[in-house]
Structures are given as structure tokens and as C-alpha cells.
Amino acid sequence: MLPTVTIVAIVVLVALIVLLILRGSADQTRVLSDVRERLGALAEVTRRLEAMGASVTEVQQLLQVPKLRGTLGEIWLEELLRQILPASHYEMQHAFRSGERVDAVLTLGDRLVAVDAKFPLEACQGMLAAGGAEAERERRAFARSLRERIDEIADKYIRPDEGTYDFALMYIPAENVYYEAVLRGEDPEDAKSVLGHAMHRRVIPVSPHTFYAYLLVILHGLKGMQVERHAREIAERLSGLRQHLDAFWAAFQTVGAHLSNAQKKFDESERLARRVRDRFERIAGGEDGEP
């Protein structure tokens, strides 16, 4: 890229010099100023391109180290999870009883979804760099590597007896690799294709974009589960309150019955008291001859 930029700069400079000669010395000052300005801008662009090229080279060199590539994939995966999900709903480097560790698990309800973040970069690079008949061979090799990785994920990380769902996610942290692995010429109905094999083994390939969409769906599902859990808690509390209310009502009815009986006794006592008082008054007035 840089040699092309240099050639363009030389051509522009020659053209401007010719223009200076043709137009005469009257416009030399203005044109030279314009030349300096354009060359300065071009030099700045060149420096930026050089810096960008150096950065791309560094990233490529880093990704060529298998262990570091896996670490970077895990870092990108963790960052994406951190941005979307609550910390209580995912775990990095989850360990199974077998001693195997998966890059991440998502907690959905009372079960887990395993997420693997490793991918066969070497096979993909060989396929992208190859041409002609070799390209087809490299593509078959890449597909074989992916199927092997899918089998590893299914065998190691789909463990319903340890609380996982019966599927797992294969996170591919590069959109172009995901395209080559999953979308390009793949038929999910064909069991021999990579995608068909993945569906058969219940391993779902996801890219950063599709995984982001998955996480948003999961987030909404978690909110729904939280609402359901709160509704269940409210129902349980209402049930407890109903029991207390029933007990209170029974006690209230008992008190009411006692009060009703007391009222009857009070009325009966009042009538008896009136008769006693009336008789007392008659006796006091000499009207009652009874002993």
C-alpha cells in the first residue's frame, strides 16, 4: 500500500510542477503553497497508514500464538458478557467434575450454557491464503478442523448431569472466520456440512454480532424470569397473608360470638334488674303484697 501512495505523491508533484511552468511565475507562490499543503497532508496520511499497518501486523503476530490467541478470545468474550449480562449470570473458566474447564458459562434459571471461545485460526488462514485447487483442499481441512472442535465442545461441555443445558455455544471472535465457517455454502440440513454437523451435535456457532443478539434475548429472558420469580414471591406472600387473614377471621368470629352471647346475657340481666327494681319500688310504696 505504501509504495502506491509514494508513486501517487510523485505523480501529483510532477503534475503541479508542470502546471507551474505553464501558468508562469505570477501564480508560483500560491501554487507552491498549495503543493506544500497537499504534500503535508499526504505525509500525515502516510504516517497514519504506517502506524495502522504496524498495529495490524502486531495483532496478526499475536493471533498466531495459539495460547495467546485463546487468551484474547476469552478476553473479548468476557468483555462482551460484562457489557450485557449481570455478573451473577455468567462465570469465566467454569470447572467440571472431569477437570475440564470451559471458557464461560451462562446461568439461565437453574441450568448452565457452556461457551467455548477457541477456534482453528491456522486452518482458516491457510484456506484464505490458498488459491486454485489448493484452496479447495484448504477449505476441506478447515471444515475438518471445525468439525473436530465441535465434537470436542459437545463431548467436554454438554453435561446435563452437571447442570448444563443439552446444547453449547462455539464463540468465533472474528466475523470473517464465522462467515467462512458457518455461512458460506453451508446447509444446516446437510449432516456432512459444518453447520449441519454442529446442529446434530447441538453446538451453536456464534460470531460477535450474533452472540450479541443471543445475549440480548437472554437478557430479556432473565428479566422475564425475574418478573416471574417476583410474581411467585408475591403469590407466596399473599398465600401466607391469606392464612393469617383466615386465622384472624376465625378469632374475630369467636370474639363476635362471645360478644353476642355477652349481649344476650346483658339484655337478660337488664330485664331481670328492671323487674327487681320495679318490685322494689312497689314494695316501698306499700303496693306489693307478696312476701
TILO-519392 format. One record per residue (C-alpha): residue number from 1; y, z, x. Coordinates in steps of 0.02 Angstrom, whole numbers, plus 50000, padded with zeros to 5 digits. Layout:
residues N
[r NUM, [Y, Z, X]]
...
//
This chain:
residues 291
[r 1, [50000, 50000, 50000]]
[r 2, [50122, 50047, 50138]]
[r 3, [50111, 49880, 50234]]
[r 4, [50154, 49790, 50072]]
[r 5, [50307, 49900, 50047]]
[r 6, [50364, 49862, 50226]]
[r 7, [50345, 49675, 50202]]
[r 8, [50445, 49684, 50040]]
[r 9, [50582, 49780, 50131]]
[r 10, [50591, 49648, 50270]]
[r 11, [50600, 49506, 50143]]
[r 12, [50739, 49593, 50048]]
[r 13, [50835, 49623, 50210]]
[r 14, [50819, 49440, 50266]]
[r 15, [50874, 49379, 50095]]
[r 16, [51027, 49489, 50098]]
[r 17, [51073, 49431, 50274]]
[r 18, [51062, 49250, 50217]]
[r 19, [51169, 49296, 50069]]
[r 20, [51298, 49371, 50186]]
[r 21, [51306, 49211, 50287]]
[r 22, [51326, 49103, 50133]]
[r 23, [51458, 49207, 50047]]
[r 24, [51566, 49237, 50201]]
[r 25, [51643, 49386, 50280]]
[r 26, [51751, 49434, 50130]]
[r 27, [51604, 49518, 50043]]
[r 28, [51517, 49580, 50201]]
[r 29, [51574, 49760, 50183]]
[r 30, [51519, 49775, 50002]]
[r 31, [51353, 49687, 50031]]
[r 32, [51314, 49789, 50188]]
[r 33, [51348, 49948, 50091]]
[r 34, [51232, 49888, 49955]]
[r 35, [51100, 49844, 50087]]
[r 36, [51110, 50018, 50164]]
[r 37, [51097, 50099, 49994]]
[r 38, [50945, 49997, 49944]]
[r 39, [50859, 50022, 50111]]
[r 40, [50890, 50209, 50099]]
[r 41, [50812, 50213, 49926]]
[r 42, [50666, 50109, 49988]]
[r 43, [50640, 50227, 50135]]
[r 44, [50637, 50375, 50016]]
[r 45, [50508, 50289, 49906]]
[r 46, [50405, 50251, 50062]]
[r 47, [50410, 50434, 50116]]
[r 48, [50354, 50490, 49943]]
[r 49, [50212, 50364, 49943]]
[r 50, [50157, 50426, 50114]]
[r 51, [50160, 50607, 50053]]
[r 52, [50065, 50559, 49896]]
[r 53, [49937, 50463, 49998]]
[r 54, [49913, 50613, 50112]]
[r 55, [49887, 50727, 49960]]
[r 56, [49761, 50609, 49882]]
[r 57, [49668, 50599, 50047]]
[r 58, [49663, 50788, 50061]]
[r 59, [49594, 50804, 49883]]
[r 60, [49464, 50670, 49918]]
[r 61, [49411, 50760, 50077]]
[r 62, [49398, 50925, 49983]]
[r 63, [49293, 50847, 49846]]
[r 64, [49172, 50777, 49973]]
[r 65, [49116, 50953, 50021]]
[r 66, [48981, 50999, 49892]]
[r 67, [49010, 51187, 49893]]
[r 68, [49199, 51170, 49885]]
[r 69, [49185, 51036, 49752]]
[r 70, [49084, 51156, 49646]]
[r 71, [49213, 51292, 49676]]
[r 72, [49355, 51177, 49623]]
[r 73, [49260, 51127, 49467]]
[r 74, [49238, 51311, 49423]]
[r 75, [49423, 51345, 49456]]
[r 76, [49477, 51203, 49342]]
[r 77, [49353, 51261, 49211]]
[r 78, [49412, 51441, 49219]]
[r 79, [49594, 51389, 49209]]
[r 80, [49561, 51286, 49053]]
[r 81, [49465, 51430, 48973]]
[r 82, [49602, 51554, 49019]]
[r 83, [49736, 51447, 48937]]
[r 84, [49647, 51433, 48771]]
[r 85, [49521, 51572, 48739]]
[r 86, [49544, 51761, 48737]]
[r 87, [49468, 51842, 48892]]
[r 88, [49341, 51933, 48784]]
[r 89, [49264, 51769, 48728]]
[r 90, [49212, 51695, 48895]]
[r 91, [49134, 51753, 49058]]
[r 92, [49126, 51667, 49227]]
[r 93, [48967, 51670, 49333]]
[r 94, [48856, 51743, 49198]]
[r 95, [48687, 51800, 49266]]
[r 96, [48521, 51776, 49176]]
[r 97, [48368, 51885, 49199]]
[r 98, [48291, 51748, 49308]]
[r 99, [48433, 51771, 49433]]
[r 100, [48510, 51603, 49390]]
[r 101, [48699, 51603, 49370]]
[r 102, [48791, 51483, 49257]]
[r 103, [48973, 51439, 49293]]
[r 104, [49033, 51506, 49125]]
[r 105, [48975, 51563, 48954]]
[r 106, [49072, 51560, 48791]]
[r 107, [49046, 51703, 48669]]
[r 108, [49031, 51639, 48490]]
[r 109, [48986, 51776, 48370]]
[r 110, [48838, 51869, 48443]]
[r 111, [48774, 51722, 48549]]
[r 112, [48824, 51626, 48706]]
[r 113, [48857, 51444, 48751]]
[r 114, [48821, 51404, 48934]]
[r 115, [48942, 51288, 49027]]
[r 116, [48894, 51204, 49192]]
[r 117, [49036, 51133, 49298]]
[r 118, [48941, 51041, 49435]]
[r 119, [48923, 50851, 49441]]
[r 120, [48843, 50721, 49558]]
[r 121, [49002, 50656, 49641]]
[r 122, [48913, 50568, 49785]]
[r 123, [48810, 50460, 49668]]
[r 124, [48965, 50418, 49566]]
[r 125, [49066, 50373, 49722]]
[r 126, [48925, 50260, 49781]]
[r 127, [48922, 50172, 49614]]
[r 128, [49112, 50147, 49607]]
[r 129, [49118, 50082, 49786]]
[r 130, [48972, 49960, 49767]]
[r 131, [48985, 49780, 49711]]
[r 132, [48869, 49642, 49653]]
[r 133, [48683, 49679, 49644]]
[r 134, [48710, 49841, 49740]]
[r 135, [48824, 49904, 49601]]
[r 136, [48681, 49897, 49476]]
[r 137, [48567, 49992, 49595]]
[r 138, [48700, 50124, 49623]]
[r 139, [48728, 50138, 49436]]
[r 140, [48543, 50170, 49408]]
[r 141, [48546, 50300, 49546]]
[r 142, [48697, 50383, 49466]]
[r 143, [48612, 50386, 49296]]
[r 144, [48457, 50461, 49376]]
[r 145, [48562, 50597, 49458]]
[r 146, [48644, 50638, 49293]]
[r 147, [48478, 50649, 49202]]
[r 148, [48412, 50766, 49336]]
[r 149, [48567, 50876, 49319]]
[r 150, [48546, 50876, 49130]]
[r 151, [48366, 50933, 49149]]
[r 152, [48420, 51074, 49267]]
[r 153, [48551, 51134, 49144]]
[r 154, [48429, 51130, 48999]]
[r 155, [48292, 51221, 49096]]
[r 156, [48404, 51352, 49175]]
[r 157, [48540, 51391, 49049]]
[r 158, [48472, 51361, 48874]]
[r 159, [48390, 51530, 48845]]
[r 160, [48390, 51585, 48662]]
[r 161, [48282, 51735, 48710]]
[r 162, [48431, 51796, 48814]]
[r 163, [48559, 51767, 48679]]
[r 164, [48613, 51586, 48708]]
[r 165, [48625, 51450, 48578]]
[r 166, [48498, 51309, 48588]]
[r 167, [48622, 51194, 48674]]
[r 168, [48733, 51196, 48829]]
[r 169, [48888, 51104, 48892]]
[r 170, [48897, 50999, 49051]]
[r 171, [49080, 51001, 49106]]
[r 172, [49129, 50845, 49205]]
[r 173, [49302, 50884, 49279]]
[r 174, [49356, 50701, 49303]]
[r 175, [49391, 50580, 49161]]
[r 176, [49336, 50426, 49260]]
[r 177, [49169, 50507, 49303]]
[r 178, [49148, 50558, 49121]]
[r 179, [49183, 50379, 49068]]
[r 180, [49054, 50308, 49188]]
[r 181, [48926, 50441, 49143]]
[r 182, [48945, 50453, 48955]]
[r 183, [49046, 50313, 48877]]
[r 184, [49019, 50154, 48974]]
[r 185, [48873, 50057, 48899]]
[r 186, [48789, 50215, 48835]]
[r 187, [48695, 50226, 48670]]
[r 188, [48657, 50402, 48606]]
[r 189, [48514, 50330, 48502]]
[r 190, [48430, 50262, 48659]]
[r 191, [48324, 50402, 48734]]
[r 192, [48324, 50312, 48902]]
[r 193, [48514, 50314, 48916]]
[r 194, [48603, 50461, 48997]]
[r 195, [48688, 50509, 48835]]
[r 196, [48527, 50492, 48735]]
[r 197, [48435, 50598, 48863]]
[r 198, [48574, 50729, 48855]]
[r 199, [48565, 50737, 48665]]
[r 200, [48375, 50751, 48674]]
[r 201, [48389, 50898, 48796]]
[r 202, [48532, 50974, 48693]]
[r 203, [48655, 50962, 48838]]
[r 204, [48827, 50901, 48782]]
[r 205, [48933, 50815, 48917]]
[r 206, [49119, 50855, 48905]]
[r 207, [49272, 50798, 49003]]
[r 208, [49434, 50897, 49022]]
[r 209, [49504, 50810, 48867]]
[r 210, [49351, 50826, 48757]]
[r 211, [49317, 51004, 48816]]
[r 212, [49496, 51048, 48770]]
[r 213, [49461, 50983, 48594]]
[r 214, [49298, 51083, 48588]]
[r 215, [49390, 51240, 48640]]
[r 216, [49522, 51216, 48505]]
[r 217, [49386, 51201, 48375]]
[r 218, [49302, 51356, 48446]]
[r 219, [49468, 51448, 48443]]
[r 220, [49493, 51408, 48259]]
[r 221, [49313, 51460, 48228]]
[r 222, [49345, 51625, 48316]]
[r 223, [49498, 51654, 48208]]
[r 224, [49392, 51618, 48054]]
[r 225, [49258, 51738, 48116]]
[r 226, [49393, 51869, 48147]]
[r 227, [49459, 51847, 47970]]
[r 228, [49280, 51859, 47904]]
[r 229, [49250, 52016, 48008]]
[r 230, [49410, 52095, 47944]]
[r 231, [49364, 52047, 47765]]
[r 232, [49194, 52127, 47790]]
[r 233, [49275, 52285, 47859]]
[r 234, [49394, 52290, 47710]]
[r 235, [49247, 52267, 47591]]
[r 236, [49153, 52409, 47677]]
[r 237, [49307, 52521, 47667]]
[r 238, [49330, 52477, 47483]]
[r 239, [49147, 52518, 47454]]
[r 240, [49173, 52688, 47536]]
[r 241, [49331, 52714, 47436]]
[r 242, [49235, 52670, 47276]]
[r 243, [49108, 52805, 47317]]
[r 244, [49247, 52931, 47342]]
[r 245, [49328, 52873, 47181]]
[r 246, [49164, 52892, 47085]]
[r 247, [49143, 53068, 47154]]
[r 248, [49322, 53110, 47108]]
[r 249, [49297, 53040, 46933]]
[r 250, [49140, 53144, 46908]]
[r 251, [49233, 53300, 46964]]
[r 252, [49380, 53252, 46855]]
[r 253, [49265, 53232, 46704]]
[r 254, [49188, 53402, 46739]]
[r 255, [49358, 53482, 46751]]
[r 256, [49408, 53392, 46592]]
[r 257, [49254, 53458, 46503]]
[r 258, [49292, 53634, 46564]]
[r 259, [49470, 53617, 46507]]
[r 260, [49413, 53552, 46339]]
[r 261, [49295, 53699, 46319]]
[r 262, [49432, 53816, 46375]]
[r 263, [49548, 53738, 46246]]
[r 264, [49419, 53765, 46110]]
[r 265, [49397, 53946, 46164]]
[r 266, [49585, 53965, 46170]]
[r 267, [49605, 53896, 45994]]
[r 268, [49462, 54007, 45932]]
[r 269, [49539, 54158, 46017]]
[r 270, [49708, 54114, 45945]]
[r 271, [49639, 54106, 45768]]
[r 272, [49549, 54272, 45793]]
[r 273, [49708, 54350, 45862]]
[r 274, [49806, 54289, 45710]]
[r 275, [49681, 54366, 45590]]
[r 276, [49686, 54531, 45686]]
[r 277, [49875, 54530, 45686]]
[r 278, [49886, 54489, 45500]]
[r 279, [49765, 54627, 45457]]
[r 280, [49858, 54749, 45567]]
[r 281, [50018, 54708, 45477]]
[r 282, [49937, 54731, 45307]]
[r 283, [49863, 54898, 45359]]
[r 284, [50030, 54952, 45425]]
[r 285, [50109, 54907, 45258]]
[r 286, [49976, 55001, 45158]]
[r 287, [49914, 54840, 45080]]
[r 288, [49741, 54829, 45156]]
[r 289, [49615, 54948, 45078]]
[r 290, [49474, 54903, 45192]]
[r 291, [49417, 55041, 45312]]
//
